[in-house]
Amino acid sequence: MGMLATQQQLTAFLSAVADRPDGPAAQYAAVECAARALDTDAAVLILDSGVVASVGLRAEQVPIAALQKAAADQLDTLDLAGTTYVIAYAHISGPANGLLVVGRREGPFSVEDVCLLRGMARVLELGLQALQLTETERRQAEENERLASSLHERQRLFEHLSRIQRQIAGRAPLQKILDSITTSATELLGLEIASLNVLEKDDPTVGSMVSSVGFPPDILPKMKRVPLPEAGVAGVAVMTNELVLVEDYENCPVAIPDVVRSNLRAVMAIPVHENGAVVGCLTVGTFKGPRQWDKQSQEILRAFAEHVSLALTDAQTLEAMNQAFHDSLTGLASRALFMTRLDGAFVAAREADTGLAVLFVDLDRFKVVNDSLGHAAGDLLLTGVADRIKACLRPLDSAARLGGDEFAVLLPIVTGVDEAVPVADRILEALREPFDLAGKETFVSCSVGIAYSAAGEITGAQELMVQADLAMYQAKKAGKDRLEIFEPAMQASFQAGLQLEADLRRAVVRHEFTLRYQPIVHLRTGEITGLEALVRWQHPERGLIPPLDFIPLAEETGMIVQIGEWVLREACRQAAIWNTRRDGQRPLSVSVNLSAVQLDQTDLPDTVASALEHSGLPAACLVLELTESLLVDHRSSTLRQLERIKALGVRLAIDDFGTGYSSLAYLRRFPVDIIKIDKSFVDDVGDVPAAAALTLGIIQLGQALSLSTIAEGIEDAGQLSELADGNCELGQGYYFAEPLTELAMGELLFPHR
């Protein structure tokens, strides 16, 4: 159902309700119009726990409690008078609380049907409020002889209020509604000026004029962000939440001088509300001399103030609905609306005997952009991404922002997963193009997961979302900037990962970690000068687990902080013990690996200092190893952290040197002492001339920068000879020793003991 058709039906509904002279007639008209518009077999209106109107069922056939429970439990079917109906409902609030319920014997209600029904319920609320207001006015007329005799004025008031109600129900622009109210107030009261002042959202102690009639042009610019104590009669009405009557404005103690100079003679002001809270003031006045404000004038102004309140509350409700169903930043559907559409797509797919697909789209470098360029640039990027995704879709497809930098796309009618791949490819290609973020050209990419539900499958909406998410996660693991199609093996792998995470969390609590030590040797003398501490996980069932199998997960979950602190303290403690037994020999250094997650902890320098103090290990004997990629992709805080650590006297080493993909300028920026040549260079140093030349070049680079060099992964004498001849100072690898237990390392260091 199109938006125009929906608007027309709501307008027809409003006309049907507004044209009825009393409550029962309006209620029956509402039920009859709802049943006709939604093509239902039954329709019921319940107000204050009683059936006030029904179509297709007699009032005594309606199980009120069962309908209320069905609405509370969000059921979509119910037995009524021995027949099973598919039902939809909308809540009524205002003068009376209740439900507007419609039912069909066959066929589900679409999302558009439900939205239309809710719109009708809102229109009915407004109509009942209008009827209640009219009834109040009638009662006031009976109490006040002068008002009772003014039938013509009452008819004019009713016409004005009805027009305003139609504007509210038809969701006319809020400014147009407010302008209609100020204009109508002056016309009905025979006055020259009216204004509406509203408190500012960011500072409710100041108010601004948002609508006016008859004010001198030179005064209007001065009516913005006026503090309430300086806002004259309007300020008093807001602060006291009461109607304020001024019959001689010139002599009023709170009169505004500029307004006095305009010759305003009498003023009446009344507060307006939004959901019950005072948010502003409606003011009317005259230049024609002092005026006594009679009861009829007060009631007319009160009626208009109530309609201002109604318009403001309705606008707030509409804004809240838009926020609930649409992402405020990108304008895309929200997660809630996307899931509703996905549920509807499954129903349509079953009826059409076709399939559907969901794409999960996650940006690959959003955090880098947000951290380096700021949140404003991040918001610009998300808006640009949303626009490009929409441009890649087919007419029936729809997109949503699920939160953060996660997006989803629904492809409602597809006969095979191959139909989804071109859409995903277009999105990948579109997001590879640079974004202009406030004058800065920025590149990002995305990872896309595709999940497909074939015709006749019983896959549910939530399950399909999980599958698309798993496929996206697999695309991330496989290198990013790519797509992956869900396969059942992904779910098994993910569940295994969840089990591993649970085991790892228990391991941290149970202290299931142990250290292995690999000696670092002086290549010319063969002397052991240091040790690298390497963590292992002693799993109670799976045995010894190597770092590559759990360290990435520990970094992803943040558990590396606790594990890393234990490794640091234990390595310092053990190295200090061994150094006390070296009988005057040069003390050993101990190297400990540091992850990017640990480096992000602001208290890391304090943790390092504490480990040194409690172990008694001199700071010069501790080497912290950082991966080259960590420095290449560093954040602005990285250098400050390293300088604080360096100030303790600790040495810093670059692990896996040569595997980075950026400039070596970081060697000058960071306080590095040691570079460790990656094993991939050492492997070919004796056989491949190019590898040997590159390795020797790294050694010479280290010498030129006064850095020590350690060759990793030395496995044979040929490699040792080439490296020693090339003036590489230190090395480690299986040629000297594999990573050893504490006991075995002690025996290697002190064989005579």
Secondary structure, 3 states (H helix, E strand, C coil): CCHHHHHHHHHHHHHHHHCCCCHHHHHHHHHHHHHHHCCCCEEEEEECCEEEEEECCCHHHCCHHHHHHHHHCCCCEEEECCEEEEEEEEEECCCCCEEEEEEECCCCCCHHHHHHHHHHHHHHHHHHHHHHHHHHHHHHHHHCHHHHCCHHHHHHHHHHHHHHHHHHHCCCCHHHHHHHHHHHHHHHHCCCEEEEEEECCCCCCEEEEEEEECCCCCCHHHHCCEEHHHCHHHHHHHHHCCCEEECCHHHCCCCCHHHHHCCCCEEEEEEEEECCEEEEEEEEEECCCCCCCCHHHHHHHHHHHHHHHHHHHHHHHHHHHHHHHECCCCCCECHHHHHHHHHHHHHHHHHHCCEEEEEEEEECCHHHHHHHHCHHHHHHHHHHHHHHHHHCCCCCCEEEEEECCEEEEEEEEECCHHHHHHHHHHHHHHHHCCEEECCEEECCCEEEEEEEECCCCCCCHHHHHHHHHHHHHHHHHCCCCCEEECCHHHHHHHHHHHHHHHHHHHHHHHCCEEEEEEEEEECCCCCEEEEEEEEEEEECCCEEECHHHCHHHHHHHCCHHHHHHHHHHHHHHHHHHHHHCCCCCCCCEEEEECCHHHHCCCCHHHHHHHHHHHHCCCHHHEEEEEEHHHHHCCCHHHHHHHHHHHCCCCEEEEEEECCCCCCCCHHHHCCCCEEEECHHHHHCCCCCHHHHHHHHHHHHHHHHCCCEEEECCCCCHHHHHHHHHCCCCEECCCCCCCCECHHHHHHHHCCCC
